[in-house]
Structure formats: C-alpha cells, structure tokens
Amino acid sequence: MGWEVVGRDAATGMIEAVDTTRWFGFKDDIAIRVSAVDTGSPNLSRVDVRSKSRVGRSDLGTNAQRIRAYLQHLK
C-alpha cells in the first residue's frame, strides 16, 4: 500500500503504519488489528482498521478511502 510500517506485534496481531499524503505531505497514522473469531472455524479472522490524520480537522475523506482501499486489497 506504500505505507511505512513503524510497528508490529505478532502476539497481539497489531500492525502500525504511517502514510504520507501526496499533496501536502501530511502524516496519517494507521493501525490494523487481526484477531481470531471464535466460531469453530480455525481460518476465520476479524480485521479492524483505523486511520487518523495527525493534523487538521477535516481529511476530505482520505482516511475512509484509505481503509476501504486496504480492505478491498485484502479481499
């Protein structure tokens, strides 16, 4: 995805990354957590994704778009 991975913890299923916007070079933080879903199926996982801008009040939908693109790529 072009993100800079800044942290990972296999024990907790956490990945932390930073994405830099093209236009102004703003840094946005991304956190991904992968956890097992207890349904009896060993291959089922839940993926939680958060993306947050470090500065500004509005991101003009950039964070939501980033999450949708990541989840689509994951499929």
CHARMM internal coordinates of N, CA and C (Angstrom, degrees):
IC EDIT
DIST 1 N 1 CA 1.4490
DIST 1 CA 1 C 1.5280
ANGL 1 N 1 CA 1 C 111.18
DIST 1 C 2 N 1.3148
ANGL 1 CA 1 C 2 N 117.63
DIHE 1 N 1 CA 1 C 2 N -4.26
DIST 2 N 2 CA 1.4512
ANGL 1 C 2 N 2 CA 120.38
DIHE 1 CA 1 C 2 N 2 CA 179.78
DIST 2 CA 2 C 1.5213
ANGL 2 N 2 CA 2 C 113.68
DIHE 1 C 2 N 2 CA 2 C 83.27
DIST 2 C 3 N 1.3281
ANGL 2 CA 2 C 3 N 117.04
DIHE 2 N 2 CA 2 C 3 N 10.62
DIST 3 N 3 CA 1.4556
ANGL 2 C 3 N 3 CA 121.27
DIHE 2 CA 2 C 3 N 3 CA -179.45
DIST 3 CA 3 C 1.5187
ANGL 3 N 3 CA 3 C 109.90
DIHE 2 C 3 N 3 CA 3 C -85.73
DIST 3 C 4 N 1.3178
ANGL 3 CA 3 C 4 N 116.05
DIHE 3 N 3 CA 3 C 4 N 155.14
DIST 4 N 4 CA 1.4627
ANGL 3 C 4 N 4 CA 121.46
DIHE 3 CA 3 C 4 N 4 CA 173.42
DIST 4 CA 4 C 1.5311
ANGL 4 N 4 CA 4 C 107.91
DIHE 3 C 4 N 4 CA 4 C -94.38
DIST 4 C 5 N 1.3280
ANGL 4 CA 4 C 5 N 116.43
DIHE 4 N 4 CA 4 C 5 N 112.39
DIST 5 N 5 CA 1.4637
ANGL 4 C 5 N 5 CA 120.53
DIHE 4 CA 4 C 5 N 5 CA 178.37
DIST 5 CA 5 C 1.5290
ANGL 5 N 5 CA 5 C 107.66
DIHE 4 C 5 N 5 CA 5 C -74.80
DIST 5 C 6 N 1.3305
ANGL 5 CA 5 C 6 N 115.79
DIHE 5 N 5 CA 5 C 6 N 123.06
DIST 6 N 6 CA 1.4622
ANGL 5 C 6 N 6 CA 120.32
DIHE 5 CA 5 C 6 N 6 CA -176.78
DIST 6 CA 6 C 1.5254
ANGL 6 N 6 CA 6 C 112.40
DIHE 5 C 6 N 6 CA 6 C -111.88
DIST 6 C 7 N 1.3227
ANGL 6 CA 6 C 7 N 117.38
DIHE 6 N 6 CA 6 C 7 N -8.62
DIST 7 N 7 CA 1.4602
ANGL 6 C 7 N 7 CA 120.26
DIHE 6 CA 6 C 7 N 7 CA 178.47
DIST 7 CA 7 C 1.5045
ANGL 7 N 7 CA 7 C 110.91
DIHE 6 C 7 N 7 CA 7 C -166.71
DIST 7 C 8 N 1.3282
ANGL 7 CA 7 C 8 N 114.68
DIHE 7 N 7 CA 7 C 8 N 149.34
DIST 8 N 8 CA 1.4606
ANGL 7 C 8 N 8 CA 120.40
DIHE 7 CA 7 C 8 N 8 CA 175.46
DIST 8 CA 8 C 1.5095
ANGL 8 N 8 CA 8 C 108.56
DIHE 7 C 8 N 8 CA 8 C -155.30
DIST 8 C 9 N 1.3242
ANGL 8 CA 8 C 9 N 114.81
DIHE 8 N 8 CA 8 C 9 N 145.56
DIST 9 N 9 CA 1.4557
ANGL 8 C 9 N 9 CA 121.10
DIHE 8 CA 8 C 9 N 9 CA -179.84
DIST 9 CA 9 C 1.5227
ANGL 9 N 9 CA 9 C 107.68
DIHE 8 C 9 N 9 CA 9 C -143.35
DIST 9 C 10 N 1.3119
ANGL 9 CA 9 C 10 N 116.48
DIHE 9 N 9 CA 9 C 10 N 101.40
DIST 10 N 10 CA 1.4667
ANGL 9 C 10 N 10 CA 121.31
DIHE 9 CA 9 C 10 N 10 CA -176.98
DIST 10 CA 10 C 1.5277
ANGL 10 N 10 CA 10 C 111.56
DIHE 9 C 10 N 10 CA 10 C -63.17
DIST 10 C 11 N 1.3281
ANGL 10 CA 10 C 11 N 117.33
DIHE 10 N 10 CA 10 C 11 N -32.50
DIST 11 N 11 CA 1.4628
ANGL 10 C 11 N 11 CA 120.66
DIHE 10 CA 10 C 11 N 11 CA -178.32
DIST 11 CA 11 C 1.5250
ANGL 11 N 11 CA 11 C 112.02
DIHE 10 C 11 N 11 CA 11 C -64.15
DIST 11 C 12 N 1.3291
ANGL 11 CA 11 C 12 N 117.23
DIHE 11 N 11 CA 11 C 12 N -34.95
DIST 12 N 12 CA 1.4663
ANGL 11 C 12 N 12 CA 120.67
DIHE 11 CA 11 C 12 N 12 CA -179.99
DIST 12 CA 12 C 1.5221
ANGL 12 N 12 CA 12 C 112.81
DIHE 11 C 12 N 12 CA 12 C -103.40
DIST 12 C 13 N 1.3266
ANGL 12 CA 12 C 13 N 117.58
DIHE 12 N 12 CA 12 C 13 N -5.84
DIST 13 N 13 CA 1.4567
ANGL 12 C 13 N 13 CA 121.22
DIHE 12 CA 12 C 13 N 13 CA -179.59
DIST 13 CA 13 C 1.5139
ANGL 13 N 13 CA 13 C 113.68
DIHE 12 C 13 N 13 CA 13 C 73.95
DIST 13 C 14 N 1.3273
ANGL 13 CA 13 C 14 N 117.43
DIHE 13 N 13 CA 13 C 14 N 24.26
DIST 14 N 14 CA 1.4691
ANGL 13 C 14 N 14 CA 121.80
DIHE 13 CA 13 C 14 N 14 CA -176.31
DIST 14 CA 14 C 1.5245
ANGL 14 N 14 CA 14 C 112.16
DIHE 13 C 14 N 14 CA 14 C -100.29
DIST 14 C 15 N 1.3227
ANGL 14 CA 14 C 15 N 114.30
DIHE 14 N 14 CA 14 C 15 N 139.67
DIST 15 N 15 CA 1.4628
ANGL 14 C 15 N 15 CA 122.66
DIHE 14 CA 14 C 15 N 15 CA 172.33
DIST 15 CA 15 C 1.5227
ANGL 15 N 15 CA 15 C 106.18
DIHE 14 C 15 N 15 CA 15 C -130.83
DIST 15 C 16 N 1.3261
ANGL 15 CA 15 C 16 N 116.73
DIHE 15 N 15 CA 15 C 16 N 132.54
DIST 16 N 16 CA 1.4593
ANGL 15 C 16 N 16 CA 121.57
DIHE 15 CA 15 C 16 N 16 CA 176.07
DIST 16 CA 16 C 1.5185
ANGL 16 N 16 CA 16 C 108.47
DIHE 15 C 16 N 16 CA 16 C -120.72
DIST 16 C 17 N 1.3326
ANGL 16 CA 16 C 17 N 115.77
DIHE 16 N 16 CA 16 C 17 N 138.12
DIST 17 N 17 CA 1.4601
ANGL 16 C 17 N 17 CA 120.34
DIHE 16 CA 16 C 17 N 17 CA -177.08
DIST 17 CA 17 C 1.5268
ANGL 17 N 17 CA 17 C 109.56
DIHE 16 C 17 N 17 CA 17 C -144.67
DIST 17 C 18 N 1.3278
ANGL 17 CA 17 C 18 N 114.76
DIHE 17 N 17 CA 17 C 18 N 166.90
DIST 18 N 18 CA 1.4641
ANGL 17 C 18 N 18 CA 122.28
DIHE 17 CA 17 C 18 N 18 CA 176.50
DIST 18 CA 18 C 1.5198
ANGL 18 N 18 CA 18 C 107.64
DIHE 17 C 18 N 18 CA 18 C -129.23
DIST 18 C 19 N 1.3219
ANGL 18 CA 18 C 19 N 115.62
DIHE 18 N 18 CA 18 C 19 N 134.53
DIST 19 N 19 CA 1.4605
ANGL 18 C 19 N 19 CA 121.12
DIHE 18 CA 18 C 19 N 19 CA 174.66
DIST 19 CA 19 C 1.5205
ANGL 19 N 19 CA 19 C 107.52
DIHE 18 C 19 N 19 CA 19 C -117.40
DIST 19 C 20 N 1.3120
ANGL 19 CA 19 C 20 N 116.47
DIHE 19 N 19 CA 19 C 20 N 141.61
DIST 20 N 20 CA 1.4584
ANGL 19 C 20 N 20 CA 122.10
DIHE 19 CA 19 C 20 N 20 CA 179.40
DIST 20 CA 20 C 1.5224
ANGL 20 N 20 CA 20 C 108.07
DIHE 19 C 20 N 20 CA 20 C -109.27
DIST 20 C 21 N 1.3494
ANGL 20 CA 20 C 21 N 116.57
DIHE 20 N 20 CA 20 C 21 N 125.55
DIST 21 N 21 CA 1.4585
ANGL 20 C 21 N 21 CA 119.83
DIHE 20 CA 20 C 21 N 21 CA -179.34
DIST 21 CA 21 C 1.5266
ANGL 21 N 21 CA 21 C 109.89
DIHE 20 C 21 N 21 CA 21 C -69.55
DIST 21 C 22 N 1.3164
ANGL 21 CA 21 C 22 N 114.76
DIHE 21 N 21 CA 21 C 22 N 148.27
DIST 22 N 22 CA 1.4705
ANGL 21 C 22 N 22 CA 120.33
DIHE 21 CA 21 C 22 N 22 CA -176.21
DIST 22 CA 22 C 1.5178
ANGL 22 N 22 CA 22 C 113.24
DIHE 21 C 22 N 22 CA 22 C -70.14
DIST 22 C 23 N 1.3206
ANGL 22 CA 22 C 23 N 117.74
DIHE 22 N 22 CA 22 C 23 N -42.25
DIST 23 N 23 CA 1.4522
ANGL 22 C 23 N 23 CA 120.44
DIHE 22 CA 22 C 23 N 23 CA -170.78
DIST 23 CA 23 C 1.5155
ANGL 23 N 23 CA 23 C 113.69
DIHE 22 C 23 N 23 CA 23 C -72.18
DIST 23 C 24 N 1.3221
ANGL 23 CA 23 C 24 N 116.61
DIHE 23 N 23 CA 23 C 24 N -49.72
DIST 24 N 24 CA 1.4619
ANGL 23 C 24 N 24 CA 119.09
DIHE 23 CA 23 C 24 N 24 CA -173.86
DIST 24 CA 24 C 1.5179
ANGL 24 N 24 CA 24 C 113.59
DIHE 23 C 24 N 24 CA 24 C -116.59
DIST 24 C 25 N 1.3182
ANGL 24 CA 24 C 25 N 117.33
DIHE 24 N 24 CA 24 C 25 N -3.29
DIST 25 N 25 CA 1.4577
ANGL 24 C 25 N 25 CA 120.94
DIHE 24 CA 24 C 25 N 25 CA 178.89
DIST 25 CA 25 C 1.5175
ANGL 25 N 25 CA 25 C 114.05
DIHE 24 C 25 N 25 CA 25 C 73.39
DIST 25 C 26 N 1.3567
ANGL 25 CA 25 C 26 N 117.06
DIHE 25 N 25 CA 25 C 26 N 23.53
DIST 26 N 26 CA 1.4613
ANGL 25 C 26 N 26 CA 120.31
DIHE 25 CA 25 C 26 N 26 CA 177.50
DIST 26 CA 26 C 1.5180
ANGL 26 N 26 CA 26 C 109.79
DIHE 25 C 26 N 26 CA 26 C -68.30
DIST 26 C 27 N 1.3257
ANGL 26 CA 26 C 27 N 116.46
DIHE 26 N 26 CA 26 C 27 N 146.16
DIST 27 N 27 CA 1.4548
ANGL 26 C 27 N 27 CA 122.46
DIHE 26 CA 26 C 27 N 27 CA 177.51
DIST 27 CA 27 C 1.5261
ANGL 27 N 27 CA 27 C 109.00
DIHE 26 C 27 N 27 CA 27 C -96.87
DIST 27 C 28 N 1.3273
ANGL 27 CA 27 C 28 N 116.20
DIHE 27 N 27 CA 27 C 28 N 129.28
DIST 28 N 28 CA 1.4549
ANGL 27 C 28 N 28 CA 122.36
DIHE 27 CA 27 C 28 N 28 CA 176.59
DIST 28 CA 28 C 1.5268
ANGL 28 N 28 CA 28 C 108.23
DIHE 27 C 28 N 28 CA 28 C -119.79
DIST 28 C 29 N 1.3331
ANGL 28 CA 28 C 29 N 116.09
DIHE 28 N 28 CA 28 C 29 N 137.94
DIST 29 N 29 CA 1.4533
ANGL 28 C 29 N 29 CA 121.81
DIHE 28 CA 28 C 29 N 29 CA -178.92
DIST 29 CA 29 C 1.5269
ANGL 29 N 29 CA 29 C 110.49
DIHE 28 C 29 N 29 CA 29 C -94.71
DIST 29 C 30 N 1.3356
ANGL 29 CA 29 C 30 N 115.60
DIHE 29 N 29 CA 29 C 30 N 137.74
DIST 30 N 30 CA 1.4574
ANGL 29 C 30 N 30 CA 122.41
DIHE 29 CA 29 C 30 N 30 CA 179.60
DIST 30 CA 30 C 1.5172
ANGL 30 N 30 CA 30 C 108.04
DIHE 29 C 30 N 30 CA 30 C -124.43
DIST 30 C 31 N 1.3361
ANGL 30 CA 30 C 31 N 115.86
DIHE 30 N 30 CA 30 C 31 N 134.59
DIST 31 N 31 CA 1.4600
ANGL 30 C 31 N 31 CA 121.21
DIHE 30 CA 30 C 31 N 31 CA 175.29
DIST 31 CA 31 C 1.5189
ANGL 31 N 31 CA 31 C 108.11
DIHE 30 C 31 N 31 CA 31 C -127.43
DIST 31 C 32 N 1.3119
ANGL 31 CA 31 C 32 N 116.19
DIHE 31 N 31 CA 31 C 32 N 131.44
DIST 32 N 32 CA 1.4636
ANGL 31 C 32 N 32 CA 122.23
DIHE 31 CA 31 C 32 N 32 CA 179.44
DIST 32 CA 32 C 1.5252
ANGL 32 N 32 CA 32 C 107.36
DIHE 31 C 32 N 32 CA 32 C -125.15
DIST 32 C 33 N 1.3289
ANGL 32 CA 32 C 33 N 116.05
DIHE 32 N 32 CA 32 C 33 N 131.23
DIST 33 N 33 CA 1.4555
ANGL 32 C 33 N 33 CA 121.24
DIHE 32 CA 32 C 33 N 33 CA 176.73
DIST 33 CA 33 C 1.5187
ANGL 33 N 33 CA 33 C 108.69
DIHE 32 C 33 N 33 CA 33 C -125.27
DIST 33 C 34 N 1.3218
ANGL 33 CA 33 C 34 N 115.99
DIHE 33 N 33 CA 33 C 34 N 126.79
DIST 34 N 34 CA 1.4583
ANGL 33 C 34 N 34 CA 122.01
DIHE 33 CA 33 C 34 N 34 CA 177.72
DIST 34 CA 34 C 1.5237
ANGL 34 N 34 CA 34 C 107.01
DIHE 33 C 34 N 34 CA 34 C -112.22
DIST 34 C 35 N 1.3347
ANGL 34 CA 34 C 35 N 116.72
DIHE 34 N 34 CA 34 C 35 N 126.26
DIST 35 N 35 CA 1.4550
ANGL 34 C 35 N 35 CA 120.63
DIHE 34 CA 34 C 35 N 35 CA -179.68
DIST 35 CA 35 C 1.5203
ANGL 35 N 35 CA 35 C 109.73
DIHE 34 C 35 N 35 CA 35 C -137.19
DIST 35 C 36 N 1.3251
ANGL 35 CA 35 C 36 N 115.19
DIHE 35 N 35 CA 35 C 36 N 152.40
DIST 36 N 36 CA 1.4635
ANGL 35 C 36 N 36 CA 121.16
DIHE 35 CA 35 C 36 N 36 CA 178.91
DIST 36 CA 36 C 1.5244
ANGL 36 N 36 CA 36 C 109.51
DIHE 35 C 36 N 36 CA 36 C -72.54
DIST 36 C 37 N 1.3220
ANGL 36 CA 36 C 37 N 115.20
DIHE 36 N 36 CA 36 C 37 N 146.02
DIST 37 N 37 CA 1.4558
ANGL 36 C 37 N 37 CA 121.45
DIHE 36 CA 36 C 37 N 37 CA 175.26
DIST 37 CA 37 C 1.5217
ANGL 37 N 37 CA 37 C 106.54
DIHE 36 C 37 N 37 CA 37 C -106.30
DIST 37 C 38 N 1.3133
ANGL 37 CA 37 C 38 N 116.03
DIHE 37 N 37 CA 37 C 38 N 125.59
DIST 38 N 38 CA 1.4671
ANGL 37 C 38 N 38 CA 121.18
DIHE 37 CA 37 C 38 N 38 CA -175.58
DIST 38 CA 38 C 1.5255
ANGL 38 N 38 CA 38 C 110.46
DIHE 37 C 38 N 38 CA 38 C -84.22
DIST 38 C 39 N 1.3388
ANGL 38 CA 38 C 39 N 116.05
DIHE 38 N 38 CA 38 C 39 N 82.13
DIST 39 N 39 CA 1.4654
ANGL 38 C 39 N 39 CA 120.79
DIHE 38 CA 38 C 39 N 39 CA 178.64
DIST 39 CA 39 C 1.5136
ANGL 39 N 39 CA 39 C 111.67
DIHE 38 C 39 N 39 CA 39 C -123.99
DIST 39 C 40 N 1.3216
ANGL 39 CA 39 C 40 N 117.28
DIHE 39 N 39 CA 39 C 40 N 6.08
DIST 40 N 40 CA 1.4487
ANGL 39 C 40 N 40 CA 120.75
DIHE 39 CA 39 C 40 N 40 CA -177.38
DIST 40 CA 40 C 1.5172
ANGL 40 N 40 CA 40 C 112.88
DIHE 39 C 40 N 40 CA 40 C 92.50
DIST 40 C 41 N 1.3276
ANGL 40 CA 40 C 41 N 117.11
DIHE 40 N 40 CA 40 C 41 N -11.20
DIST 41 N 41 CA 1.4642
ANGL 40 C 41 N 41 CA 121.83
DIHE 40 CA 40 C 41 N 41 CA 178.19
DIST 41 CA 41 C 1.5228
ANGL 41 N 41 CA 41 C 108.48
DIHE 40 C 41 N 41 CA 41 C -98.33
DIST 41 C 42 N 1.3313
ANGL 41 CA 41 C 42 N 118.88
DIHE 41 N 41 CA 41 C 42 N 118.52
DIST 42 N 42 CA 1.4663
ANGL 41 C 42 N 42 CA 120.36
DIHE 41 CA 41 C 42 N 42 CA -177.06
DIST 42 CA 42 C 1.5268
ANGL 42 N 42 CA 42 C 114.02
DIHE 41 C 42 N 42 CA 42 C -71.07
DIST 42 C 43 N 1.3253
ANGL 42 CA 42 C 43 N 118.45
DIHE 42 N 42 CA 42 C 43 N -11.93
DIST 43 N 43 CA 1.4604
ANGL 42 C 43 N 43 CA 121.11
DIHE 42 CA 42 C 43 N 43 CA -175.56
DIST 43 CA 43 C 1.5246
ANGL 43 N 43 CA 43 C 113.28
DIHE 42 C 43 N 43 CA 43 C -104.59
DIST 43 C 44 N 1.3262
ANGL 43 CA 43 C 44 N 117.35
DIHE 43 N 43 CA 43 C 44 N 14.87
DIST 44 N 44 CA 1.4579
ANGL 43 C 44 N 44 CA 120.41
DIHE 43 CA 43 C 44 N 44 CA -177.55
DIST 44 CA 44 C 1.5262
ANGL 44 N 44 CA 44 C 109.72
DIHE 43 C 44 N 44 CA 44 C -104.74
DIST 44 C 45 N 1.3371
ANGL 44 CA 44 C 45 N 115.68
DIHE 44 N 44 CA 44 C 45 N 127.32
DIST 45 N 45 CA 1.4608
ANGL 44 C 45 N 45 CA 121.00
DIHE 44 CA 44 C 45 N 45 CA -179.39
DIST 45 CA 45 C 1.5161
ANGL 45 N 45 CA 45 C 109.97
DIHE 44 C 45 N 45 CA 45 C -131.77
DIST 45 C 46 N 1.3215
ANGL 45 CA 45 C 46 N 115.46
DIHE 45 N 45 CA 45 C 46 N 156.17
DIST 46 N 46 CA 1.4582
ANGL 45 C 46 N 46 CA 122.36
DIHE 45 CA 45 C 46 N 46 CA 173.77
DIST 46 CA 46 C 1.5212
ANGL 46 N 46 CA 46 C 107.17
DIHE 45 C 46 N 46 CA 46 C -106.80
DIST 46 C 47 N 1.3257
ANGL 46 CA 46 C 47 N 116.03
DIHE 46 N 46 CA 46 C 47 N 136.41
DIST 47 N 47 CA 1.4639
ANGL 46 C 47 N 47 CA 121.55
DIHE 46 CA 46 C 47 N 47 CA 178.48
DIST 47 CA 47 C 1.5225
ANGL 47 N 47 CA 47 C 108.11
DIHE 46 C 47 N 47 CA 47 C -119.39
DIST 47 C 48 N 1.3286
ANGL 47 CA 47 C 48 N 115.68
DIHE 47 N 47 CA 47 C 48 N 117.93
DIST 48 N 48 CA 1.4640
ANGL 47 C 48 N 48 CA 122.10
DIHE 47 CA 47 C 48 N 48 CA 176.09
DIST 48 CA 48 C 1.5202
ANGL 48 N 48 CA 48 C 107.83
DIHE 47 C 48 N 48 CA 48 C -107.34
DIST 48 C 49 N 1.3360
ANGL 48 CA 48 C 49 N 116.24
DIHE 48 N 48 CA 48 C 49 N 132.59
DIST 49 N 49 CA 1.4601
ANGL 48 C 49 N 49 CA 120.89
DIHE 48 CA 48 C 49 N 49 CA -178.14
DIST 49 CA 49 C 1.5265
ANGL 49 N 49 CA 49 C 108.82
DIHE 48 C 49 N 49 CA 49 C -128.87
DIST 49 C 50 N 1.3273
ANGL 49 CA 49 C 50 N 115.58
DIHE 49 N 49 CA 49 C 50 N 135.87
DIST 50 N 50 CA 1.4661
ANGL 49 C 50 N 50 CA 121.73
DIHE 49 CA 49 C 50 N 50 CA 176.29
DIST 50 CA 50 C 1.5184
ANGL 50 N 50 CA 50 C 107.73
DIHE 49 C 50 N 50 CA 50 C -131.77
DIST 50 C 51 N 1.3071
ANGL 50 CA 50 C 51 N 116.04
DIHE 50 N 50 CA 50 C 51 N 137.74
DIST 51 N 51 CA 1.4562
ANGL 50 C 51 N 51 CA 121.65
DIHE 50 CA 50 C 51 N 51 CA 176.40
DIST 51 CA 51 C 1.5192
ANGL 51 N 51 CA 51 C 107.24
DIHE 50 C 51 N 51 CA 51 C -134.85
DIST 51 C 52 N 1.3366
ANGL 51 CA 51 C 52 N 116.70
DIHE 51 N 51 CA 51 C 52 N 128.58
DIST 52 N 52 CA 1.4607
ANGL 51 C 52 N 52 CA 120.50
DIHE 51 CA 51 C 52 N 52 CA -175.67
DIST 52 CA 52 C 1.5250
ANGL 52 N 52 CA 52 C 110.30
DIHE 51 C 52 N 52 CA 52 C -139.15
DIST 52 C 53 N 1.3115
ANGL 52 CA 52 C 53 N 114.73
DIHE 52 N 52 CA 52 C 53 N 134.35
DIST 53 N 53 CA 1.4607
ANGL 52 C 53 N 53 CA 120.94
DIHE 52 CA 52 C 53 N 53 CA 175.82
DIST 53 CA 53 C 1.5174
ANGL 53 N 53 CA 53 C 109.74
DIHE 52 C 53 N 53 CA 53 C -73.44
DIST 53 C 54 N 1.3129
ANGL 53 CA 53 C 54 N 116.15
DIHE 53 N 53 CA 53 C 54 N 143.91
DIST 54 N 54 CA 1.4642
ANGL 53 C 54 N 54 CA 120.16
DIHE 53 CA 53 C 54 N 54 CA 178.28
DIST 54 CA 54 C 1.5220
ANGL 54 N 54 CA 54 C 112.11
DIHE 53 C 54 N 54 CA 54 C -81.29
DIST 54 C 55 N 1.3287
ANGL 54 CA 54 C 55 N 117.60
DIHE 54 N 54 CA 54 C 55 N -30.58
DIST 55 N 55 CA 1.4662
ANGL 54 C 55 N 55 CA 121.48
DIHE 54 CA 54 C 55 N 55 CA -177.85
DIST 55 CA 55 C 1.5192
ANGL 55 N 55 CA 55 C 110.02
DIHE 54 C 55 N 55 CA 55 C -130.94
DIST 55 C 56 N 1.3188
ANGL 55 CA 55 C 56 N 115.34
DIHE 55 N 55 CA 55 C 56 N 158.61
DIST 56 N 56 CA 1.4599
ANGL 55 C 56 N 56 CA 120.84
DIHE 55 CA 55 C 56 N 56 CA 175.00
DIST 56 CA 56 C 1.5147
ANGL 56 N 56 CA 56 C 112.87
DIHE 55 C 56 N 56 CA 56 C 87.83
DIST 56 C 57 N 1.3095
ANGL 56 CA 56 C 57 N 113.95
DIHE 56 N 56 CA 56 C 57 N 162.47
DIST 57 N 57 CA 1.4644
ANGL 56 C 57 N 57 CA 120.47
DIHE 56 CA 56 C 57 N 57 CA 179.07
DIST 57 CA 57 C 1.5151
ANGL 57 N 57 CA 57 C 112.21
DIHE 56 C 57 N 57 CA 57 C -93.73
DIST 57 C 58 N 1.3012
ANGL 57 CA 57 C 58 N 117.27
DIHE 57 N 57 CA 57 C 58 N -33.38
DIST 58 N 58 CA 1.4574
ANGL 57 C 58 N 58 CA 121.40
DIHE 57 CA 57 C 58 N 58 CA -176.74
DIST 58 CA 58 C 1.5239
ANGL 58 N 58 CA 58 C 109.56
DIHE 57 C 58 N 58 CA 58 C -125.54
DIST 58 C 59 N 1.3194
ANGL 58 CA 58 C 59 N 114.65
DIHE 58 N 58 CA 58 C 59 N 139.52
DIST 59 N 59 CA 1.4695
ANGL 58 C 59 N 59 CA 119.55
DIHE 58 CA 58 C 59 N 59 CA 178.21
DIST 59 CA 59 C 1.5250
ANGL 59 N 59 CA 59 C 110.99
DIHE 58 C 59 N 59 CA 59 C -108.45
DIST 59 C 60 N 1.3535
ANGL 59 CA 59 C 60 N 116.50
DIHE 59 N 59 CA 59 C 60 N 5.65
DIST 60 N 60 CA 1.4703
ANGL 59 C 60 N 60 CA 123.12
DIHE 59 CA 59 C 60 N 60 CA 179.99
DIST 60 CA 60 C 1.5217
ANGL 60 N 60 CA 60 C 111.79
DIHE 59 C 60 N 60 CA 60 C 56.87
DIST 60 C 61 N 1.3310
ANGL 60 CA 60 C 61 N 116.52
DIHE 60 N 60 CA 60 C 61 N 30.56
DIST 61 N 61 CA 1.4648
ANGL 60 C 61 N 61 CA 121.59
DIHE 60 CA 60 C 61 N 61 CA 176.40
DIST 61 CA 61 C 1.5130
ANGL 61 N 61 CA 61 C 114.88
DIHE 60 C 61 N 61 CA 61 C 86.50
DIST 61 C 62 N 1.3130
ANGL 61 CA 61 C 62 N 117.77
DIHE 61 N 61 CA 61 C 62 N 5.73
DIST 62 N 62 CA 1.4657
ANGL 61 C 62 N 62 CA 121.31
DIHE 61 CA 61 C 62 N 62 CA -176.57
DIST 62 CA 62 C 1.5275
ANGL 62 N 62 CA 62 C 112.25
DIHE 61 C 62 N 62 CA 62 C -61.79
DIST 62 C 63 N 1.3363
ANGL 62 CA 62 C 63 N 117.65
DIHE 62 N 62 CA 62 C 63 N -43.90
DIST 63 N 63 CA 1.4602
ANGL 62 C 63 N 63 CA 120.06
DIHE 62 CA 62 C 63 N 63 CA -177.64
DIST 63 CA 63 C 1.5290
ANGL 63 N 63 CA 63 C 111.87
DIHE 62 C 63 N 63 CA 63 C -66.05
DIST 63 C 64 N 1.3151
ANGL 63 CA 63 C 64 N 116.69
DIHE 63 N 63 CA 63 C 64 N -43.77
DIST 64 N 64 CA 1.4672
ANGL 63 C 64 N 64 CA 120.24
DIHE 63 CA 63 C 64 N 64 CA 178.21
DIST 64 CA 64 C 1.5280
ANGL 64 N 64 CA 64 C 110.67
DIHE 63 C 64 N 64 CA 64 C -62.90
DIST 64 C 65 N 1.3110
ANGL 64 CA 64 C 65 N 116.60
DIHE 64 N 64 CA 64 C 65 N -41.59
DIST 65 N 65 CA 1.4710
ANGL 64 C 65 N 65 CA 121.10
DIHE 64 CA 64 C 65 N 65 CA 178.58
DIST 65 CA 65 C 1.5287
ANGL 65 N 65 CA 65 C 110.37
DIHE 64 C 65 N 65 CA 65 C -63.42
DIST 65 C 66 N 1.3232
ANGL 65 CA 65 C 66 N 117.00
DIHE 65 N 65 CA 65 C 66 N -40.37
DIST 66 N 66 CA 1.4609
ANGL 65 C 66 N 66 CA 121.88
DIHE 65 CA 65 C 66 N 66 CA 179.33
DIST 66 CA 66 C 1.5345
ANGL 66 N 66 CA 66 C 110.47
DIHE 65 C 66 N 66 CA 66 C -61.99
DIST 66 C 67 N 1.3288
ANGL 66 CA 66 C 67 N 116.74
DIHE 66 N 66 CA 66 C 67 N -43.65
DIST 67 N 67 CA 1.4643
ANGL 66 C 67 N 67 CA 121.08
DIHE 66 CA 66 C 67 N 67 CA 179.76
DIST 67 CA 67 C 1.5228
ANGL 67 N 67 CA 67 C 110.50
DIHE 66 C 67 N 67 CA 67 C -65.05
DIST 67 C 68 N 1.3276
ANGL 67 CA 67 C 68 N 117.35
DIHE 67 N 67 CA 67 C 68 N -45.40
DIST 68 N 68 CA 1.4714
ANGL 67 C 68 N 68 CA 120.21
DIHE 67 CA 67 C 68 N 68 CA 179.18
DIST 68 CA 68 C 1.5304
ANGL 68 N 68 CA 68 C 110.72
DIHE 67 C 68 N 68 CA 68 C -60.85
DIST 68 C 69 N 1.3285
ANGL 68 CA 68 C 69 N 117.16
DIHE 68 N 68 CA 68 C 69 N -43.02
DIST 69 N 69 CA 1.4713
ANGL 68 C 69 N 69 CA 120.64
DIHE 68 CA 68 C 69 N 69 CA -179.82
DIST 69 CA 69 C 1.5343
ANGL 69 N 69 CA 69 C 110.81
DIHE 68 C 69 N 69 CA 69 C -63.57
DIST 69 C 70 N 1.3352
ANGL 69 CA 69 C 70 N 117.09
DIHE 69 N 69 CA 69 C 70 N -41.54
DIST 70 N 70 CA 1.4628
ANGL 69 C 70 N 70 CA 120.28
DIHE 69 CA 69 C 70 N 70 CA 179.16
DIST 70 CA 70 C 1.5268
ANGL 70 N 70 CA 70 C 110.98
DIHE 69 C 70 N 70 CA 70 C -63.48
DIST 70 C 71 N 1.3348
ANGL 70 CA 70 C 71 N 117.00
DIHE 70 N 70 CA 70 C 71 N -46.60
DIST 71 N 71 CA 1.4611
ANGL 70 C 71 N 71 CA 120.21
DIHE 70 CA 70 C 71 N 71 CA -179.14
DIST 71 CA 71 C 1.5277
ANGL 71 N 71 CA 71 C 111.19
DIHE 70 C 71 N 71 CA 71 C -65.16
DIST 71 C 72 N 1.3320
ANGL 71 CA 71 C 72 N 117.41
DIHE 71 N 71 CA 71 C 72 N -36.82
DIST 72 N 72 CA 1.4618
ANGL 71 C 72 N 72 CA 120.17
DIHE 71 CA 71 C 72 N 72 CA 176.43
DIST 72 CA 72 C 1.5284
ANGL 72 N 72 CA 72 C 110.23
DIHE 71 C 72 N 72 CA 72 C -65.07
DIST 72 C 73 N 1.3235
ANGL 72 CA 72 C 73 N 116.82
DIHE 72 N 72 CA 72 C 73 N -42.34
DIST 73 N 73 CA 1.4691
ANGL 72 C 73 N 73 CA 122.04
DIHE 72 CA 72 C 73 N 73 CA 178.33
DIST 73 CA 73 C 1.5403
ANGL 73 N 73 CA 73 C 110.52
DIHE 72 C 73 N 73 CA 73 C -63.31
DIST 73 C 74 N 1.3278
ANGL 73 CA 73 C 74 N 115.75
DIHE 73 N 73 CA 73 C 74 N -36.46
DIST 74 N 74 CA 1.4614
ANGL 73 C 74 N 74 CA 120.91
DIHE 73 CA 73 C 74 N 74 CA -179.07
DIST 74 CA 74 C 1.5263
ANGL 74 N 74 CA 74 C 111.89
DIHE 73 C 74 N 74 CA 74 C -66.75
DIST 74 C 75 N 1.3459
ANGL 74 CA 74 C 75 N 116.49
DIHE 74 N 74 CA 74 C 75 N -33.30
DIST 75 N 75 CA 1.4682
ANGL 74 C 75 N 75 CA 120.55
DIHE 74 CA 74 C 75 N 75 CA 179.68
DIST 75 CA 75 C 1.5108
ANGL 75 N 75 CA 75 C 110.06
DIHE 74 C 75 N 75 CA 75 C -61.07
END
COOR INIT
IC SEED 1 N 1 CA 1 C
IC BUILD
